Amino acid sequence: MSTAEHCESEVIRYTADVVCIRGGAVLLIERGWPPHKGRLALPGGHVDPGETSRAAAARELLEETGVAVDADDLMLIGIYDTPDRDPRGRYVTVAYLVSVPDDTTAQAGDDAAAIRWTSLADTGPLAFDHGEIVAAARRRHNAPF
């Protein structure tokens, strides 16, 4: 198959992820399904028809963790489109950063098996390229964490 033929038949899925910061911790979900079932990841998911990635990021954060934020408060970290970033196929994600008050609580919902506030200094290995996204959030926005 030529490159042109491959590109024409490739399905590209559009997603949004959120780096949600509370103090010196980032909110992570434990994935409840493959791929990477049981591993920690950023909250996020598919952008629905008629929805912006910013609105999808706020919606997914709420659905997966119960944390409500205004979509306008989300700051762009970047676009992640490496062809092999997801074993299910081609996924392009737009990643956002948001800070929430220190008294913000979260609970697992939707597709999350569990949630965890994890130190930004040591998130450990994350699913997909989410470690790279967290590192970019710290660098790009010169966050004090």
WOKALIN-V774358 format. One record per pair of residues at least 24 apart in sequence whose ideal C-beta (glycine too) atoms are under 6 Angstrom apart, sorted by the first residue. I is the first residue (numbers start at 1). J is the second residue. Records with the same first field share a line. If there is no record, write none. Layout:
I: J + J
This chain:
10: 90
12: 90 + 92
13: 91
14: 47 + 92
15: 44 + 46 + 91 + 93
16: 44 + 47 + 53 + 56 + 57 + 94
17: 42 + 44 + 93 + 95
18: 43 + 44 + 57 + 61 + 96
19: 97 + 134 + 137
20: 98
21: 99
22: 100 + 104
23: 102
24: 120 + 145
25: 117 + 118 + 119
26: 118 + 120
27: 65 + 106 + 117
28: 116 + 118
29: 64 + 112 + 115
30: 113 + 114
31: 127
32: 111 + 113
35: 87
36: 127
39: 127
40: 126
41: 126 + 127 + 130
42: 130
53: 94
57: 96
63: 109 + 110
64: 109 + 110 + 112
65: 106 + 115
66: 106 + 107 + 109
67: 106
69: 98
73: 98
74: 98
77: 136 + 137 + 140
78: 136
80: 129
85: 128 + 129
86: 128
95: 133
97: 137 + 141
120: 145
